[in-house]
Amino acid sequence: MANDDHRSALIAGLRALADFLDANPAVPVPRSVDVLHFPHRATDAEMCAEVDHIAELLGTSIDPREREAGHYAASIRFGPVEYKAVAILAARRAVYEAHMSYEGCIQPDPIPDQNVAQAA
């Protein structure tokens, strides 16, 4: 899908969701909604440059608190809705990939079914 087609489809989907929720007040809604944009994986400098450009378009700045988590991010809020551009930096990706390399190696003890324990 071309970028313009993707953009139009996303915007139409968001509007359709808003209209649906407005027309169906019995359907519960979340407290907040996050719309996340991740730059295509590239060097940290290239991804940060894209986020810097987006921050400029948003009229905002880079969030220094995100740096502590290994992210480079800028965002704007519309009430409970947030649009955020975030680059996950190489060092943080490496930590995550190391952590995930253990996936499946450790199995927790089974948790007893609470319904079975109550029935006994």
C-alpha positions in Angstrom: 0.0 0.0 0.0 1.4 3.4 -0.9 2.1 5.8 1.9 -0.8 8.1 0.8 -3.1 5.2 0.7 -2.0 4.0 4.1 -2.4 7.5 5.6 -5.9 7.9 4.2 -6.9 4.4 5.4 -5.6 5.1 8.9 -7.4 8.4 9.1 -10.6 6.9 7.8 -10.3 4.1 10.3 -9.8 6.5 13.2 -12.9 8.5 12.1 -15.0 5.4 11.7 -14.0 4.2 15.2 -14.9 7.6 16.7 -18.2 7.5 14.9 -18.9 4.0 16.0 -18.1 4.7 19.6 -20.2 7.9 19.5 -23.2 5.9 18.0 -22.8 3.1 20.5 -22.5 4.5 24.0 -22.8 1.1 25.7 -19.5 0.0 24.2 -16.8 0.7 26.8 -13.8 2.9 25.8 -10.3 2.9 27.1 -9.0 5.7 29.4 -6.5 6.7 26.8 -5.4 5.9 23.2 -1.8 5.9 22.0 -0.9 6.2 18.3 2.7 5.2 17.8 5.0 5.8 14.9 8.3 3.9 14.8 10.9 4.9 12.2 12.1 2.1 10.0 15.2 0.5 11.6 18.3 2.4 10.7 21.2 3.8 12.6 20.4 5.6 15.8 21.4 8.9 14.2 19.0 8.3 11.2 16.1 7.3 13.4 16.7 10.2 15.8 16.8 12.6 12.8 13.4 11.4 11.7 12.0 11.8 15.2 13.6 15.3 15.4 11.8 16.2 12.1 8.5 14.8 13.5 8.9 16.8 16.7 9.4 19.9 14.6 6.2 19.1 12.7 4.3 18.6 16.0 5.7 21.8 17.5 7.1 19.8 20.4 10.5 18.7 21.7 12.3 15.4 22.5 11.2 13.9 25.8 14.3 13.6 28.0 12.5 11.0 30.3 12.3 8.6 27.3 16.1 8.6 27.0 16.4 6.8 30.3 14.5 3.8 28.8 16.6 3.8 25.6 14.0 5.6 23.5 14.2 8.8 21.6 10.6 10.2 21.4 8.4 13.2 20.8 4.7 13.4 21.3 1.6 15.5 21.3 -1.6 15.0 23.2 -5.2 15.6 22.3 -6.9 15.0 25.6 -6.6 11.3 26.3 -5.2 10.6 22.8 -1.5 10.8 22.2 0.5 10.7 19.0 4.1 9.6 19.7 7.0 9.1 17.4 9.6 6.9 19.1 12.9 5.4 18.0 14.1 2.4 20.0 17.9 2.9 20.1 20.4 0.1 19.4 21.5 -0.3 23.0 17.9 -0.8 24.2 17.2 -3.2 21.3 20.3 -5.2 22.2 19.1 -5.5 25.9 15.6 -6.6 24.7 17.0 -9.2 22.3 19.3 -10.6 25.0 16.4 -10.8 27.4 14.2 -12.5 24.7 16.9 -15.1 23.9 15.9 -16.8 27.1 12.2 -17.1 26.0 10.9 -20.6 26.6 14.0 -21.7 28.6 12.4 -21.1 32.0 8.9 -22.4 32.8 7.1 -21.2 35.9 5.4 -23.7 38.2 1.7 -24.2 37.2 -0.8 -22.0 39.0 -3.6 -24.0 40.5 -7.0 -23.4 39.0 -8.8 -21.2 41.5 -12.2 -22.6 40.5 -11.0 -26.2 41.2 -9.6 -25.2 44.6 -12.9 -23.5 45.6 -15.0 -26.5 44.5 -13.0 -29.0 46.7 
